[in-house]
Amino acid sequence: MTALRNPVALGSAGDAWQLGRGGHFPIAPKRVGLLKWAHFGGFSGLSVRRAIGSVEDESSSKSATELSRVVDQTETSVSERMHKDLTSFPRPLTVSDFSPTPENKSKMRIAFKGVPGSFSEDAALKAYPNCETVPCDEFEDAFKAVELWLVNKAVLPIESSSGGSLHRNYDLLLRHRLHIVGEVQMAVNLCLLALPDVRAEQLKRVLSHPQALSLSDSALAKLEVTRESVDSAAGAAQFVALNELRDAGVIASARAADIYGLNILAERIQDDSDNVTRYLVLARDPIIPRTDKPFKTSIVFTLEEGPGVLFKALAVFSLRGINLTKIESRPQRKRPLRVVDDSNTGSAKYFDYLFYIDFEASMADTRAQNALGHLQEFATFLRVLGCYPMDTSV
């Protein structure tokens, strides 16, 4: 660690005082002619190295002896005090603390939106198989749980191949100061569930999340059942099981069937068999970018209004051979409209947008560093949301 050189101040009686973390302590009690500096290596007096210049005194030999004695006493005192203080410090962080897949996964607490058996919980268990999952009522509750140290991380959906982006979570990413430390891609398996001994033809209605119902349109049309939208697919499974509704089916996950004691009447009933949902893993601290495996970086920025400005922003990546995997625009809530002077009509109003971009490069890569440096030259706002390993499995 780079050594720190702390300034030296002179006391009113001519004493020299070192400005240290623990306060002032005297270096020499005699009159000082020239004292260059006292050098402290490492952190706040972990070691004390004497580097004292020429000291003029009427009896230089006696002064030098006394100076040496006082500094030796000070060094011993500071060393003992710092050794005692350091024992109370938390263990220093290592690379393993920032790893996206920590060795001790059993102690990891992961927040998700919904109730046990939800697809978000499935994603959390895929990322951390032995974690303790913590259900939250709303997406923002999961953000707050991480911020308040109630959980270690949160796993939240951000987009799906069928329904597109989940705009609510894009807005929350900007509102909160969490970091993206990973992603999870999950192939969707929508299952038709019902109470034991209930057959599909006995069902009069099917409950699920609106998106799950729309993705299973063909299968539900064949059953000729009434569709009832609820906030959570797993919540619907819980409701049917608790109330023993024999005329109601549920579209939910296979884990929901196991948890609530329902039977799986049919699997993969979605119209698009290749439907995939992407989730983000959020934490209080970022992870250390690496270049030994594929990484992805997510950013958000704003631009001034003008012709070709967005083209210039995207060109900083193209010029360096960086592939963009996601482009999303969202109107700014605090300043939704921008008024721009126009020579023909006097003024024009435009939506003021935030641009979210994901690109395939690690922040440890000089190409990514140079691209963001270039983008910052004309972006009015730029924030790195996270740099994290890509999930190449589905």
Secondary structure, 3 states (H helix, E strand, C coil): CCCEEECEEECCCCCEEEEECCEEEEEECCCCCCCCCEEEECCCCCEEECCCCCCCCCCHHHHHHHHHHHHHHHHHHHHHHHHHHHCCCCCCCCHHHHCCCCCCHHHCEEEEECCCCCHHHHHHHHHCCCCEEEEECCHHHHHHHHHCCCCCEEEEEEEECCCEECHHHHHHHHHCCCEEEEEEEEECCCEEEECCCCCHHHCCEEEECHHHHHHCHHHHHHHCCEEEECCCHHHHHHHHHHHCCCCEEEEECHHHHHHHCCEEEECCCCCCCCCEEEEEEEECCCCCCCCCCCEEEEEEEEECCCCCHHHHHHHHHHCCCCCEEEEEEEECCCCCEEEEEECCCEEEEEECEEEEEEECCCCCCHHHHHHHHHHCCCEEEEEEEEEEECCCCC
